[in-house]
Amino acid sequence: MTPAKKGDAPPEAQRPPYEQARDELAELVKRLEAGGLTLEQSLQLWERGERLATVCSEWLEGARARLAEAMAQRAESNDPEAPF
């Protein structure tokens, strides 16, 4: 799938949790791979999949940023007992 534009992402309040978006995306892929859909149905599923892929990417980017921040804080504190 090609990346969607940043402006296509749903507002934070409407963004599903990562696991929900991932599971729905996996289900859409199964439906598309199974075939038997009209062109219009396939396009609608593809578009929804693009939006879900963007949501998943945003969640993962946020998780990476949080992890990097936690690791940087630990390095700054130089505390071997600190988490991460």
DSSP file (Angstrom, degrees, kcal/mol; ACC not computed):
  #  RESIDUE AA STRUCTURE BP1 BP2  ACC     N-H-->O    O-->H-N    N-H-->O    O-->H-N    TCO  KAPPA ALPHA  PHI   PSI    X-CA   Y-CA   Z-CA
    1    1 A M              0   0    0      0, 0.0     3,-0.0     0, 0.0    45,-0.0   0.000 360.0 360.0 360.0 144.3    0.0    0.0    0.0
    2    2 A T        -     0   0    0      1,-0.1     2,-0.0     0, 0.0     0, 0.0  -0.626 360.0 -96.0 -84.9 147.0    1.2    3.5   -0.7
    3    3 A P        -     0   0    0      0, 0.0     2,-0.1     0, 0.0    -1,-0.1  -0.327  37.7-129.6 -63.0 140.1    1.4    5.8    2.3
    4    4 A A        -     0   0    0     46,-0.3     2,-0.1     1,-0.1     5,-0.0  -0.473  32.6 -91.3 -82.4 161.0   -1.5    8.1    2.8
    5    5 A K    >   -     0   0    0     -2,-0.1     3,-1.9     1,-0.1     4,-0.3  -0.412  31.3-118.2 -71.0 149.7   -1.1   11.8    3.2
    6    6 A K  G >  S+     0   0    0      1,-0.3     3,-1.5     2,-0.2    -1,-0.1   0.855 114.7  60.7 -55.9 -37.0   -0.7   13.1    6.8
    7    7 A G  G 3  S+     0   0    0      1,-0.3    -1,-0.3     0, 0.0    -2,-0.0   0.634  93.1  67.2 -67.3 -13.3   -3.9   15.1    6.3
    8    8 A D  G <  S+     0   0    0     -3,-1.9    -1,-0.3     2,-0.1    -2,-0.2   0.583  76.3 107.6 -82.9 -10.0   -5.8   11.9    5.7
    9    9 A A  S <  S-     0   0    0     -3,-1.5     3,-0.1    -4,-0.3    43,-0.1  -0.395  76.2-112.6 -71.3 143.0   -5.3   10.7    9.3
   10   10 A P        -     0   0    0      0, 0.0     5,-0.1     0, 0.0    -1,-0.1  -0.390  41.8 -89.5 -71.1 153.5   -8.4   10.7   11.6
   11   11 A P    >>  -     0   0    0      0, 0.0     3,-1.7     0, 0.0     4,-1.0  -0.241  43.0-104.7 -57.7 153.2   -8.4   13.2   14.5
   12   12 A E  G >4 S+     0   0    0      1,-0.3     3,-0.8     2,-0.2     0, 0.0   0.847 120.6  55.4 -49.3 -42.1   -6.9   11.8   17.7
   13   13 A A  G 34 S+     0   0    0      1,-0.2    -1,-0.3     3,-0.0     0, 0.0   0.771 113.1  41.8 -67.0 -24.9  -10.3   11.3   19.3
   14   14 A Q  G <4 S+     0   0    0     -3,-1.7    -1,-0.2     2,-0.1    -2,-0.2   0.489  87.5 111.4 -98.8  -5.0  -11.5    9.2   16.3
   15   15 A R    <<  -     0   0    0     -4,-1.0     3,-0.1    -3,-0.8    -6,-0.0  -0.558  65.6-132.4 -75.6 124.4   -8.3    7.2   15.9
   16   16 A P        -     0   0    0      0, 0.0    -1,-0.1     0, 0.0    -2,-0.1  -0.318  33.5 -87.5 -70.9 159.2   -8.8    3.5   16.9
   17   17 A P     >  -     0   0    0      0, 0.0     4,-2.4     0, 0.0     5,-0.2  -0.260  42.1-107.9 -60.0 155.8   -6.4    1.8   19.1
   18   18 A Y  H  > S+     0   0    0      1,-0.2     4,-2.9     2,-0.2     5,-0.2   0.915 117.6  50.7 -53.0 -49.5   -3.4    0.2   17.4
   19   19 A E  H  > S+     0   0    0      1,-0.2     4,-2.5     2,-0.2    -1,-0.2   0.880 110.8  48.7 -61.5 -39.7   -4.6   -3.4   17.9
   20   20 A Q  H  > S+     0   0    0      2,-0.2     4,-2.4     1,-0.2    -1,-0.2   0.927 113.5  46.4 -65.6 -45.2   -8.0   -2.6   16.6
   21   21 A A  H  X S+     0   0    0     -4,-2.4     4,-2.4     2,-0.2    -2,-0.2   0.911 113.5  49.4 -63.8 -42.6   -6.7   -0.9   13.5
   22   22 A R  H  X S+     0   0    0     -4,-2.9     4,-2.3    -5,-0.2    -2,-0.2   0.926 112.6  46.9 -62.2 -46.1   -4.2   -3.7   12.9
   23   23 A D  H  X S+     0   0    0     -4,-2.5     4,-2.0    -5,-0.2    -2,-0.2   0.903 113.3  48.1 -65.5 -41.5   -6.8   -6.4   13.2
   24   24 A E  H  X S+     0   0    0     -4,-2.4     4,-2.4     1,-0.2    -1,-0.2   0.901 111.0  51.7 -65.7 -39.3   -9.3   -4.6   10.9
   25   25 A L  H  X S+     0   0    0     -4,-2.4     4,-2.2     1,-0.2    -2,-0.2   0.914 108.7  50.4 -62.9 -42.7   -6.5   -4.1    8.4
   26   26 A A  H  X S+     0   0    0     -4,-2.3     4,-2.0     1,-0.2    -1,-0.2   0.892 110.6  50.2 -61.9 -39.7   -5.6   -7.8    8.4
   27   27 A E  H  X S+     0   0    0     -4,-2.0     4,-2.3     2,-0.2    -2,-0.2   0.896 108.8  51.8 -66.1 -40.5   -9.3   -8.7    7.9
   28   28 A L  H  X S+     0   0    0     -4,-2.4     4,-2.6     1,-0.2    -2,-0.2   0.909 107.9  52.1 -62.3 -41.3   -9.5   -6.3    4.9
   29   29 A V  H  X S+     0   0    0     -4,-2.2     4,-2.7     1,-0.2    -1,-0.2   0.919 108.8  50.6 -61.4 -43.4   -6.5   -7.9    3.4
   30   30 A K  H  X S+     0   0    0     -4,-2.0     4,-2.0     1,-0.2    -1,-0.2   0.920 110.9  48.7 -59.9 -44.0   -8.1  -11.3    3.7
   31   31 A R  H  X S+     0   0    0     -4,-2.3     4,-0.9     1,-0.2    -2,-0.2   0.905 112.9  47.1 -64.5 -41.3  -11.3  -10.1    2.1
   32   32 A L  H >< S+     0   0    0     -4,-2.6     3,-0.5     1,-0.2    -1,-0.2   0.909 112.8  49.1 -66.2 -41.3   -9.4   -8.5   -0.8
   33   33 A E  H 3< S+     0   0    0     -4,-2.7    -1,-0.2     1,-0.2    -2,-0.2   0.820 104.1  60.1 -67.8 -30.5   -7.3  -11.6   -1.3
   34   34 A A  H 3< S-     0   0    0     -4,-2.0    -1,-0.2    -5,-0.2    -2,-0.2   0.783  94.2-162.7 -68.8 -26.3  -10.4  -13.8   -1.3
   35   35 A G    <<  +     0   0    0     -4,-0.9    -1,-0.2    -3,-0.5     3,-0.1  -0.259  51.6 116.1  76.0-165.8  -11.8  -12.0   -4.3
   36   36 A G        +     0   0    0      1,-0.3     2,-0.2    -4,-0.1    -1,-0.1   0.552  53.9 123.2  78.6   8.1  -15.4  -12.1   -5.4
   37   37 A L        -     0   0    0     -5,-0.2    -1,-0.3    -6,-0.1     2,-0.1  -0.656  65.1-110.6 -98.4 155.8  -15.9   -8.4   -4.8
   38   38 A T     >  -     0   0    0     -2,-0.2     4,-2.6     1,-0.1     5,-0.2  -0.353  34.5-106.7 -72.6 165.4  -17.0   -5.7   -7.2
   39   39 A L  H  > S+     0   0    0      1,-0.2     4,-2.6     2,-0.2     5,-0.2   0.924 122.2  51.2 -59.0 -44.2  -14.5   -3.1   -8.3
   40   40 A E  H  > S+     0   0    0      1,-0.2     4,-2.3     2,-0.2    -1,-0.2   0.915 110.4  48.1 -61.6 -44.0  -16.3   -0.5   -6.2
   41   41 A Q  H  > S+     0   0    0      1,-0.2     4,-2.5     2,-0.2    -1,-0.2   0.917 111.6  50.6 -62.0 -43.1  -16.2   -2.8   -3.1
   42   42 A S  H  X S+     0   0    0     -4,-2.6     4,-2.6     1,-0.2    -2,-0.2   0.910 110.6  49.0 -61.3 -43.0  -12.5   -3.5   -3.6
   43   43 A L  H  X S+     0   0    0     -4,-2.6     4,-2.6     2,-0.2    -1,-0.2   0.903 110.5  50.4 -64.9 -40.6  -11.7    0.2   -4.0
   44   44 A Q  H  X S+     0   0    0     -4,-2.3     4,-2.3     2,-0.2    -2,-0.2   0.919 112.5  46.5 -63.9 -42.5  -13.6    1.0   -0.8
   45   45 A L  H  X S+     0   0    0     -4,-2.5     4,-2.7     2,-0.2    -2,-0.2   0.909 111.9  51.5 -65.2 -40.9  -11.8   -1.7    1.1
   46   46 A W  H  X S+     0   0    0     -4,-2.6     4,-2.3     2,-0.2    -2,-0.2   0.930 110.3  48.4 -61.0 -46.1   -8.4   -0.5   -0.3
   47   47 A E  H  X S+     0   0    0     -4,-2.6     4,-2.0     2,-0.2    -1,-0.2   0.911 112.3  48.3 -62.4 -42.4   -9.1    3.1    0.8
   48   48 A R  H  X S+     0   0    0     -4,-2.3     4,-2.6     1,-0.2    -1,-0.2   0.912 110.2  53.1 -63.0 -41.6  -10.1    2.0    4.3
   49   49 A G  H  X S+     0   0    0     -4,-2.7     4,-2.7     1,-0.2    -2,-0.2   0.884 105.8  53.3 -60.7 -39.5   -7.0   -0.2    4.4
   50   50 A E  H  X S+     0   0    0     -4,-2.3     4,-1.9     2,-0.2   -46,-0.3   0.926 110.3  47.3 -61.0 -44.5   -4.9    2.9    3.5
   51   51 A R  H  X S+     0   0    0     -4,-2.0     4,-2.2     1,-0.2    -2,-0.2   0.919 113.1  48.4 -63.8 -42.7   -6.4    4.8    6.3
   52   52 A L  H  X S+     0   0    0     -4,-2.6     4,-2.7     1,-0.2    -2,-0.2   0.889 108.5  53.7 -65.8 -38.5   -5.8    2.0    8.8
   53   53 A A  H  X S+     0   0    0     -4,-2.7     4,-2.4     1,-0.2    -1,-0.2   0.891 108.6  50.4 -62.0 -38.4   -2.2    1.5    7.6
   54   54 A T  H  X S+     0   0    0     -4,-1.9     4,-2.5     2,-0.2    -2,-0.2   0.918 109.7  50.2 -64.3 -43.4   -1.7    5.2    8.3
   55   55 A V  H  X S+     0   0    0     -4,-2.2     4,-2.4     1,-0.2    -2,-0.2   0.933 111.3  48.5 -60.4 -46.3   -3.2    4.9   11.8
   56   56 A C  H  X S+     0   0    0     -4,-2.7     4,-2.5     1,-0.2    -1,-0.2   0.921 111.0  50.5 -61.0 -43.7   -0.9    1.9   12.5
   57   57 A S  H  X S+     0   0    0     -4,-2.4     4,-2.7     1,-0.2    -1,-0.2   0.903 109.6  50.7 -61.2 -41.3    2.1    3.8   11.3
   58   58 A E  H  X S+     0   0    0     -4,-2.5     4,-2.4     2,-0.2    -1,-0.2   0.918 110.3  49.2 -64.4 -42.3    1.3    6.7   13.5
   59   59 A W  H  X S+     0   0    0     -4,-2.4     4,-2.3     2,-0.2    -2,-0.2   0.930 113.4  46.8 -60.9 -44.7    0.9    4.5   16.6
   60   60 A L  H  X S+     0   0    0     -4,-2.5     4,-2.4     2,-0.2    -2,-0.2   0.890 111.0  51.2 -67.1 -39.1    4.2    2.8   15.9
   61   61 A E  H  X S+     0   0    0     -4,-2.7     4,-2.2     2,-0.2    -1,-0.2   0.913 111.1  49.3 -62.1 -42.2    6.0    6.1   15.3
   62   62 A G  H  X S+     0   0    0     -4,-2.4     4,-2.4     2,-0.2    -2,-0.2   0.893 110.1  50.3 -63.5 -40.3    4.6    7.4   18.6
   63   63 A A  H  X S+     0   0    0     -4,-2.3     4,-2.5     2,-0.2    -2,-0.2   0.913 110.1  50.3 -64.8 -41.9    5.8    4.2   20.4
   64   64 A R  H  X S+     0   0    0     -4,-2.4     4,-2.7     1,-0.2    -2,-0.2   0.917 110.7  49.6 -61.4 -42.7    9.3    4.6   18.9
   65   65 A A  H  X S+     0   0    0     -4,-2.2     4,-2.4     2,-0.2    -2,-0.2   0.912 111.2  48.8 -63.7 -42.8    9.4    8.2   20.1
   66   66 A R  H  X S+     0   0    0     -4,-2.4     4,-2.4     2,-0.2    -1,-0.2   0.910 112.5  48.2 -64.0 -41.5    8.3    7.3   23.6
   67   67 A L  H  X S+     0   0    0     -4,-2.5     4,-2.6     2,-0.2    -2,-0.2   0.924 111.3  49.8 -64.7 -44.2   10.9    4.6   23.8
   68   68 A A  H  X S+     0   0    0     -4,-2.7     4,-2.3     1,-0.2    -2,-0.2   0.900 111.1  50.2 -61.3 -40.1   13.6    6.8   22.5
   69   69 A E  H  X S+     0   0    0     -4,-2.4     4,-2.5     2,-0.2    -1,-0.2   0.923 110.7  48.4 -64.3 -44.0   12.6    9.5   25.1
   70   70 A A  H  X S+     0   0    0     -4,-2.4     4,-2.1     1,-0.2    -2,-0.2   0.902 112.7  48.4 -63.1 -40.8   12.7    6.9   27.9
   71   71 A M  H  X S+     0   0    0     -4,-2.6     4,-2.3     2,-0.2    -1,-0.2   0.888 111.2  50.3 -67.1 -37.9   16.1    5.7   26.8
   72   72 A A  H  X S+     0   0    0     -4,-2.3     4,-2.4     2,-0.2    -2,-0.2   0.901 109.6  50.8 -66.6 -40.4   17.5    9.2   26.6
   73   73 A Q  H  X S+     0   0    0     -4,-2.5     4,-2.3     2,-0.2    -2,-0.2   0.901 110.8  49.2 -63.6 -40.1   16.2   10.0   30.1
   74   74 A R  H  X>S+     0   0    0     -4,-2.1     4,-1.7     2,-0.2     5,-0.8   0.918 111.0  49.4 -65.1 -42.2   17.9    6.9   31.4
   75   75 A A  H  <5S+     0   0    0     -4,-2.3    -2,-0.2     1,-0.2    -1,-0.2   0.891 111.9  49.2 -64.4 -38.7   21.1    7.8   29.7
   76   76 A E  H  <5S+     0   0    0     -4,-2.4    -1,-0.2     1,-0.2    -2,-0.2   0.890 113.5  45.2 -67.3 -39.3   21.0   11.3   31.1
   77   77 A S  H  <5S-     0   0    0     -4,-2.3    -1,-0.2    -5,-0.2    -2,-0.2   0.743  91.4-152.0 -77.1 -21.3   20.3   10.1   34.6
   78   78 A N  T  <5 +     0   0    0     -4,-1.7    -3,-0.2     1,-0.2    -4,-0.1   0.803  41.5 150.3  53.3  31.2   23.0    7.5   34.3
   79   79 A D    > < -     0   0    0     -5,-0.8     3,-1.5     1,-0.1    -1,-0.2  -0.852  38.1-161.3 -96.7 110.2   21.0    5.4   36.8
   80   80 A P  T 3  S+     0   0    0      0, 0.0    -1,-0.1     0, 0.0    -2,-0.1   0.690  91.3  56.2 -65.5 -16.7   21.5    1.7   36.2
   81   81 A E  T 3  S+     0   0    0      2,-0.1     3,-0.1     3,-0.0    -2,-0.0   0.558  82.4 109.2 -90.0  -9.6   18.3    1.0   38.2
   82   82 A A  S <  S-     0   0    0     -3,-1.5    -8,-0.0    -8,-0.1    -4,-0.0  -0.375  81.9 -98.9 -68.2 144.6   16.1    3.2   36.0
   83   83 A P              0   0    0      0, 0.0    -1,-0.1     0, 0.0    -9,-0.1  -0.347 360.0 360.0 -63.2 146.8   13.7    1.3   33.8
   84   84 A F              0   0    0     -3,-0.1    -2,-0.1   -10,-0.1   -10,-0.1   0.427 360.0 360.0  70.7 360.0   14.8    0.9   30.2
